[in-house]
Every structure is written in structure tokens, then in C-alpha cells.
Amino acid sequence: MATPTEQQQPKPAAAVTEEEETRKLYVTAADAQAFTEAVLRGNGAPADHARTVAECLVAADLRGVDTHGVNRLPSYMARVRAGVLDAAATPTLTQVTPAAAQVDGHNTFGAVAGGVAMQAAVDMARVYGIGMVSVKHSNHFGMSAWLVQKALDEGMMSLVFTNSSPALPAWGARSKLLGVSPIACGAPGGDDESPFILDMAPSVAARGKVYKAKRRGEKIPLDWALDAEGRPTDDPAAALEGVMLPMGGPKGSALSIMMDVFSGVFSGSAFAGHVTNPYDPSRPADVGHFLVAIKPDLFMPLADFRARMRHLYDRVVKESEPAAGVDRVYFPGEIEQRTERERRRAGIPYVEAEVRALNEEAQRVGAEAIRVSADGGGG
């Protein structure tokens, strides 16, 4: 049974033990949403922007993508306070053709600009079968799967691209140039419980995992990154000074270039290493995105499409014989769905240092501290 929910107050650094730094504190999805909205509103975000950004961040935490969750809030707010992210700006939509549009984010939150773009793509796809939207002058838009899920909620297939700040070298080079830019896509499944959701970085590991390890005082695997001298490192701080390693060598490098072509070059946003790091409050990020929504019944009746997806799921999950040491085979996105169900029940786990950083943001704007419980159970 969960312990009584309490207001988690920051502790002086000297009073925080190593055990406290690593023990888990649990927050319900509703409390995480309310807390995040309050901090965002306190930093000048309109209520609708605050709700959208909070939904995006909390969705990442619920799916276990902690690198893109509520812990991104301090970096977002630092950029707002520095004047390089406009919390109140409203994206504008320009219709280019009946099935293509462009969104100018006007330097607001990426989740807000991306949400406007995906809704426009869905609306066009309902009429024309496909809708595509290019987004310019945006910011970090959180977990790509959140936008994929937006399309799924409307019964649509989707492609979600973005570019990002330099972290990878071009294959054969040694300096940072390409972003660890995720490629994401989705399609309705044979039923609502088994959609296809792919969201992956072109690197061995997402750079957000390195930031998370640094925040938590953890080591990283030696095959994730190189330090500034080009040597494998398990120190996340050294990794952030060096370069991430692309998955599959030249294949990961080429995928990252593809993200820059479709998201940066095509949109008119920054590209070729000129996107600003989301933890750098010195200038606007100028991120670009590219989103496509597609009607799944464009070429066949929807019932046939769903039956074919059900067959694919069964072949992958139920009929594939697990390899040695593997309990079962999963469909892309299925593990995250299971994590979400568990975290909705037990709460989202954070460590002491993360809660302390969040509460410092709340204190800046006079918002209430985030409500936590000391064990899982939904608070």
C-alpha cells in the first residue's frame, strides 16, 4: 500500500545522502500534469500551450521514455527565461497545396508547433488521403511517439521527422555535425491494443539517455559515445563533450542526414550543424520538423487493412520462435504500452535529484511542489 502522498520539499545538498539520490519517488500522471502546467504558466505560457507541453512530457514519462519527460522542464524554462524560447508565441499555418502546409512555430515550444502541424496533416488526410506539413522555427518537441499517437487517435498512419543539434559525426569524420534526430512512424493495429509505433534515434543510444545518466550520477555503456579525444567512455559528462556513436556505422549517419534533409533543408530551418542544443540558452534553436498523416484505408477497406495488421502482429509476436534467453517477441511500441499501463497504476518514478530540480522550478514561480509518494501504488 502506498505511503501517504506528501509535498516533497527540496533538501540542502549536504543533507541528501547517496541512498536518497537513487531511491525512487512516485508521482501520479495527474499530479505530474498539474505540476508541469503550473510551472509552464508561471513562466508565461498560455493555458493551452501549458496543457499541450505538459501532456507531451508526461506521456514520455508514462511510456518509460524518461529522457524526454518532465525532467526536460528545467532546460525548457531556462531557455524561456533567457528569452530564446517564446512561451506565448502562437504558431501560424500556411496552406501551400490542398494536401501540404507549413507551420511557422515562431520560436514557441516544439510540442505546440508539432501539435498544430499534426492536426493539420490529419485534417488534410481525411479529405485527400494524405497530408504533409513542414515546420520551421520550432524547438525540441519531446517524444516523437507523442505525435505518432496523436495521429493514431485520429485513426491515421503517420511519419514524424525532426532534426536536432549536433551530436554525431558524419561517418568517417570525428567532429560533431549531425543531430541524434529520431525517426518515428505509426499505424493502427488489428485492434486498438496493438498499434505499430516506431520511435528510434539513429545513434546507438539517444543523447537524452546520456543527460539522464549524468543527472542521476550513473555510468553509461562504453559503446554509446566517445570523449573529446575520440576514446570510448562510460562517463556521461565526457560523452557530452565528445560525440555519440551512430547505430550501424554509416547507416545511422545516413539516417541522421536524411532527418536534416526533410526537417531542416526542406523547411527553411537550421540544418548542417546549426540547430542549437536544447540545453544551451544562448540563442533560438530553430529546429525543423516534417510530419505526414495517411489514411490507412487509402488503398483498401479499413477492415482489410486492420485484418492485415492483425496478421502481421500475430506473425511477429505469436508465431516467431524466441531466441535463446528471450522470453517473448514484442511488436514495436508494445513494451512502452505495457510500461504506460503499469505507471498509470503505480505512478511515475523519479529520483531525489530530479524531484529537487523540479521543485526549484516551482519555487521560482510560486507554484506548489510536486506531490510524491515513497513507493509505487499511484499515490
Wavefront OBJ file of the C-alpha trace (Angstrom):
o trace
v 0.000 0.000 0.000
v 1.329 3.431 -0.901
v 2.509 5.734 1.823
v 0.539 8.982 2.217
v 1.231 11.494 -0.507
v 3.319 14.378 0.695
v 4.666 17.678 -0.541
v 8.276 16.895 -1.492
v 10.427 19.792 -0.371
v 13.972 20.342 -1.653
v 16.705 19.439 0.821
v 20.013 21.227 1.322
v 22.688 19.495 -0.706
v 24.608 18.434 2.394
v 21.551 16.694 3.817
v 20.969 14.476 0.770
v 22.546 11.040 1.108
v 23.622 8.751 -1.722
v 20.708 6.451 -0.878
v 18.268 9.351 -1.176
v 19.750 10.334 -4.538
v 18.885 6.939 -6.014
v 15.678 5.924 -4.229
v 12.539 6.221 -6.296
v 9.798 8.736 -5.551
v 6.490 8.189 -7.346
v 4.203 10.783 -8.915
v 0.774 10.132 -10.416
v 0.208 11.142 -14.029
v -2.460 13.625 -12.910
v -0.099 15.265 -10.393
v 2.742 15.387 -12.933
v 0.395 17.037 -15.442
v -0.895 19.613 -12.943
v 2.595 20.428 -11.651
v 4.064 20.840 -15.135
v 1.197 23.037 -16.297
v 1.608 25.265 -13.224
v 5.331 25.778 -13.822
v 4.765 26.494 -17.505
v 2.005 29.017 -16.782
v 4.254 30.617 -14.188
v 6.814 31.179 -16.924
v 4.370 32.900 -19.271
v 2.894 30.015 -21.242
v -0.829 30.388 -22.049
v -3.038 27.693 -20.541
v -3.456 25.814 -23.830
v 0.301 25.806 -24.507
v 0.971 24.655 -20.942
v -1.535 21.824 -21.258
v -0.056 20.642 -24.580
v 3.576 20.701 -23.439
v 2.702 19.003 -20.150
v 0.767 16.270 -21.970
v 3.776 15.633 -24.208
v 6.259 15.428 -21.321
v 4.043 13.301 -19.084
v 3.277 10.945 -21.990
v 7.020 10.292 -22.344
v 7.374 9.500 -18.644
v 4.376 7.184 -18.754
v 5.856 5.239 -21.680
v 9.208 4.925 -19.903
v 10.966 7.417 -22.189
v 12.279 9.297 -19.155
v 14.859 11.132 -21.266
v 12.055 13.197 -22.838
v 9.750 13.542 -19.857
v 9.050 16.129 -17.172
v 12.773 16.293 -16.385
v 13.113 18.373 -19.555
v 11.183 21.149 -17.828
v 14.194 22.941 -16.226
v 16.005 23.166 -19.576
v 12.868 24.455 -21.297
v 12.353 27.077 -18.590
v 15.987 28.182 -18.712
v 15.508 28.941 -22.399
v 12.268 30.829 -21.716
v 13.932 32.934 -19.001
v 16.861 33.653 -21.330
v 14.451 34.933 -23.975
v 15.464 32.381 -26.615
v 12.157 30.437 -26.472
v 8.868 32.330 -26.683
v 6.426 30.582 -24.357
v 3.475 32.682 -25.565
v 4.039 32.650 -29.331
v 1.261 31.205 -31.486
v 2.259 29.065 -34.493
v 0.838 30.097 -37.857
v -0.307 27.714 -40.582
v 0.089 28.438 -44.303
v -1.739 26.192 -46.770
v 0.604 25.538 -49.697
v -1.436 22.963 -51.668
v -4.636 21.129 -50.720
v -2.517 18.348 -49.181
v 0.547 20.303 -47.988
v 1.031 23.089 -45.466
v 3.756 24.796 -43.490
v 3.742 25.807 -39.833
v 5.930 28.642 -38.575
v 6.462 27.925 -34.882
v 7.625 31.497 -34.196
v 10.094 30.004 -31.696
v 7.464 28.552 -29.359
v 7.552 25.094 -27.766
v 8.125 22.261 -30.221
v 5.207 20.279 -28.822
v 2.873 23.197 -29.547
v 4.126 23.696 -33.112
v 4.172 19.935 -33.701
v 0.655 19.530 -32.351
v -0.692 22.199 -34.698
v 1.140 20.568 -37.604
v -0.084 17.046 -36.917
v -3.694 18.189 -36.593
v -3.393 19.985 -39.929
v -1.874 16.878 -41.547
v -4.710 14.719 -40.184
v -7.362 17.151 -41.404
v -5.893 17.123 -44.916
v -5.538 13.340 -44.919
v -9.230 12.915 -44.114
v -10.089 14.717 -47.351
v -7.206 13.857 -49.687
v -5.883 10.608 -48.215
v -2.573 12.197 -47.257
v -1.478 15.406 -45.603
v 2.044 16.673 -45.067
v 3.285 19.605 -43.018
v 6.718 21.178 -42.795
v 7.531 23.046 -39.567
v 10.132 25.800 -39.225
v 11.415 27.971 -36.373
v 10.493 25.423 -33.704
v 12.145 23.914 -30.632
v 12.719 20.483 -29.104
v 9.346 18.739 -29.454
v 9.759 15.966 -26.913
v 8.983 12.322 -27.606
v 8.210 11.750 -31.299
v 5.826 8.919 -30.386
v 3.533 11.519 -28.789
v 2.821 12.967 -32.247
v 2.523 9.471 -33.713
v -0.091 8.732 -31.042
v -1.940 11.940 -31.956
v -2.331 10.568 -35.480
v -3.320 7.123 -34.191
v -6.025 8.706 -32.025
v -7.477 10.034 -35.290
v -7.180 6.617 -36.978
v -4.226 7.680 -39.132
v -0.855 6.305 -40.148
v 1.985 8.803 -39.775
v 5.613 9.725 -40.325
v 7.269 12.087 -37.838
v 10.725 13.549 -38.562
v 12.762 16.236 -36.802
v 16.324 17.462 -36.864
v 18.352 18.378 -33.788
v 21.596 19.855 -32.509
v 24.990 18.354 -33.421
v 25.927 15.175 -31.570
v 27.079 12.670 -34.221
v 29.962 12.866 -36.685
v 29.365 12.138 -40.342
v 30.617 8.602 -40.948
v 34.391 8.704 -41.264
v 34.693 12.121 -39.565
v 35.438 12.969 -35.920
v 33.642 16.261 -35.212
v 30.010 16.821 -34.186
v 27.819 17.745 -37.129
v 24.621 15.689 -37.247
v 21.794 15.501 -34.764
v 20.623 12.413 -32.901
v 17.367 13.042 -34.743
v 14.658 10.421 -34.163
v 12.725 8.766 -36.947
v 9.186 7.832 -35.945
v 6.154 6.346 -37.632
v 2.957 4.576 -36.705
v -0.068 2.696 -37.991
v -3.318 1.463 -36.438
v -3.178 -2.209 -35.495
v -5.606 -5.061 -35.871
v -7.201 -3.697 -32.706
v -6.660 -0.639 -30.526
v -4.335 -2.592 -28.217
v -1.703 -3.406 -30.837
v -0.795 -0.364 -32.969
v 2.585 -0.156 -34.669
v 4.697 2.644 -33.128
v 8.356 3.079 -34.056
v 10.384 5.863 -32.423
v 14.143 5.481 -32.589
v 17.310 7.540 -32.718
v 19.939 6.926 -35.431
v 22.589 6.577 -32.702
v 23.440 3.573 -30.533
v 21.593 5.399 -27.738
v 19.568 8.595 -27.567
v 21.569 11.541 -26.255
v 18.810 12.131 -23.710
v 19.908 8.885 -22.039
v 23.359 10.393 -21.528
v 21.841 13.522 -19.949
v 19.722 11.279 -17.734
v 22.781 9.274 -16.621
v 24.655 12.496 -15.848
v 21.690 13.827 -13.867
v 21.469 10.602 -11.859
v 25.226 10.153 -11.382
v 25.271 6.920 -13.386
v 27.769 5.430 -15.848
v 26.922 4.712 -19.486
v 27.913 1.690 -21.647
v 31.258 2.066 -23.397
v 29.750 1.634 -26.863
v 27.464 4.678 -26.664
v 29.905 7.557 -27.183
v 33.465 8.818 -27.499
v 35.066 11.535 -25.362
v 36.654 14.684 -26.795
v 39.836 12.721 -27.528
v 37.943 10.094 -29.517
v 38.169 7.369 -26.858
v 35.281 5.177 -25.630
v 33.954 6.478 -22.306
v 31.491 5.434 -19.611
v 31.410 8.969 -18.160
v 28.281 10.808 -19.392
v 29.891 14.227 -18.874
v 32.854 13.213 -21.034
v 30.476 11.747 -23.609
v 28.642 15.055 -23.892
v 31.972 16.749 -24.603
v 32.670 14.212 -27.332
v 30.390 12.543 -29.884
v 27.620 9.963 -29.864
v 28.151 6.859 -31.983
v 25.772 6.146 -34.886
v 23.981 2.806 -34.936
v 25.127 0.553 -37.733
v 28.032 2.828 -38.620
v 27.341 4.590 -41.940
v 23.660 3.577 -41.817
v 22.953 5.612 -38.689
v 24.927 8.522 -40.081
v 22.893 8.448 -43.312
v 19.595 8.339 -41.395
v 20.644 11.436 -39.456
v 21.446 13.239 -42.717
v 18.009 12.210 -44.017
v 16.386 13.851 -40.990
v 18.308 17.048 -41.740
v 17.195 16.994 -45.414
v 13.476 16.585 -44.694
v 13.309 18.606 -41.474
v 15.934 21.305 -41.881
v 16.798 21.911 -45.540
v 13.204 21.400 -46.751
v 11.566 23.594 -44.070
v 13.874 26.597 -44.108
v 15.014 25.986 -40.536
v 18.560 25.471 -39.282
v 20.490 22.458 -40.614
v 24.045 21.192 -41.206
v 25.042 21.508 -37.559
v 23.399 24.877 -36.856
v 20.500 23.740 -34.632
v 21.075 24.964 -31.071
v 21.411 22.436 -28.261
v 18.218 22.409 -26.110
v 20.386 22.876 -23.001
v 22.078 25.964 -24.477
v 20.143 29.137 -23.543
v 22.277 31.436 -25.703
v 20.156 31.603 -28.884
v 16.976 30.236 -30.527
v 17.137 26.572 -31.528
v 15.448 26.950 -34.967
v 14.516 23.261 -35.139
v 12.651 21.907 -38.175
v 10.124 19.052 -38.360
v 8.361 17.137 -41.143
v 5.061 15.349 -40.460
v 2.876 13.188 -42.689
v -0.568 11.704 -41.952
v -2.019 8.981 -44.186
v -5.459 7.332 -44.278
v -4.950 3.597 -43.718
v -7.908 2.807 -45.979
v -6.466 4.782 -48.886
v -5.908 1.651 -50.996
v -8.276 -0.887 -49.408
v -11.221 -1.036 -46.989
v -10.257 -0.270 -43.392
v -11.414 -3.718 -42.265
v -8.978 -5.314 -44.701
v -6.131 -3.080 -43.523
v -6.797 -3.976 -39.886
v -7.014 -7.687 -40.709
v -3.653 -7.492 -42.463
v -2.123 -5.639 -39.478
v -3.540 -8.301 -37.160
v -1.903 -10.988 -39.288
v 1.416 -9.114 -39.199
v 1.203 -8.776 -35.399
v 0.459 -12.473 -34.996
v 3.345 -13.463 -37.248
v 5.788 -11.205 -35.385
v 4.642 -11.749 -31.810
v 2.809 -15.047 -31.585
v 4.417 -17.158 -34.279
v 8.064 -16.049 -34.053
v 10.071 -18.534 -32.002
v 12.022 -16.618 -29.317
v 15.794 -16.872 -29.446
v 17.758 -18.393 -26.583
v 17.348 -16.336 -23.431
v 14.381 -14.358 -24.806
v 11.019 -14.714 -23.059
v 8.877 -13.352 -25.890
v 8.930 -11.222 -29.014
v 7.345 -7.745 -28.930
v 5.778 -5.555 -31.598
v 7.349 -2.072 -31.928
v 5.806 0.159 -29.244
v 4.353 -2.735 -27.241
v 6.850 -2.565 -24.358
v 6.151 1.160 -23.959
v 2.407 0.460 -23.875
v 2.928 -2.040 -21.066
v 5.083 0.467 -19.196
v 2.358 3.083 -19.532
v -0.274 0.779 -18.065
v 2.000 -0.009 -15.111
v 2.950 3.613 -14.463
v -0.662 4.740 -14.611
v -1.258 2.227 -11.835
v 1.872 2.682 -9.728
v 2.982 6.214 -10.578
v 5.956 7.664 -12.466
v 9.318 7.039 -10.738
v 11.791 9.883 -10.225
v 14.933 10.116 -8.111
v 15.587 12.689 -5.380
v 17.834 14.869 -7.540
v 15.189 15.059 -10.257
v 12.423 15.974 -7.820
v 14.674 18.604 -6.253
v 15.376 20.197 -9.654
v 11.657 20.256 -10.489
v 10.769 21.833 -7.158
v 13.368 24.534 -7.704
v 11.464 25.466 -10.871
v 8.219 25.551 -8.888
v 9.777 27.805 -6.259
v 10.871 30.280 -8.928
v 7.245 30.971 -9.877
v 5.499 30.341 -6.563
v 3.922 27.062 -7.672
v 3.311 24.145 -5.311
v 5.957 21.441 -5.037
v 5.343 18.222 -6.887
v 3.414 15.618 -4.891
v 5.274 12.345 -4.381
v 4.891 9.077 -2.545
v 7.753 6.899 -1.365
v 6.575 3.702 -3.064
v 4.663 2.726 -6.192
v 0.940 2.439 -5.950
v -0.464 5.510 -7.605
v -0.025 7.829 -4.632
l 1 2 3 4 5 6 7 8 9 10 11 12 13 14 15 16 17 18 19 20 21 22 23 24 25 26 27 28 29 30 31 32 33 34 35 36 37 38 39 40 41 42 43 44 45 46 47 48 49 50 51 52 53 54 55 56 57 58 59 60 61 62 63 64 65 66 67 68 69 70 71 72 73 74 75 76 77 78 79 80 81 82 83 84 85 86 87 88 89 90 91 92 93 94 95 96 97 98 99 100 101 102 103 104 105 106 107 108 109 110 111 112 113 114 115 116 117 118 119 120 121 122 123 124 125 126 127 128 129 130 131 132 133 134 135 136 137 138 139 140 141 142 143 144 145 146 147 148 149 150 151 152 153 154 155 156 157 158 159 160 161 162 163 164 165 166 167 168 169 170 171 172 173 174 175 176 177 178 179 180 181 182 183 184 185 186 187 188 189 190 191 192 193 194 195 196 197 198 199 200 201 202 203 204 205 206 207 208 209 210 211 212 213 214 215 216 217 218 219 220 221 222 223 224 225 226 227 228 229 230 231 232 233 234 235 236 237 238 239 240 241 242 243 244 245 246 247 248 249 250 251 252 253 254 255 256 257 258 259 260 261 262 263 264 265 266 267 268 269 270 271 272 273 274 275 276 277 278 279 280 281 282 283 284 285 286 287 288 289 290 291 292 293 294 295 296 297 298 299 300 301 302 303 304 305 306 307 308 309 310 311 312 313 314 315 316 317 318 319 320 321 322 323 324 325 326 327 328 329 330 331 332 333 334 335 336 337 338 339 340 341 342 343 344 345 346 347 348 349 350 351 352 353 354 355 356 357 358 359 360 361 362 363 364 365 366 367 368 369 370 371 372 373 374 375 376 377 378 379
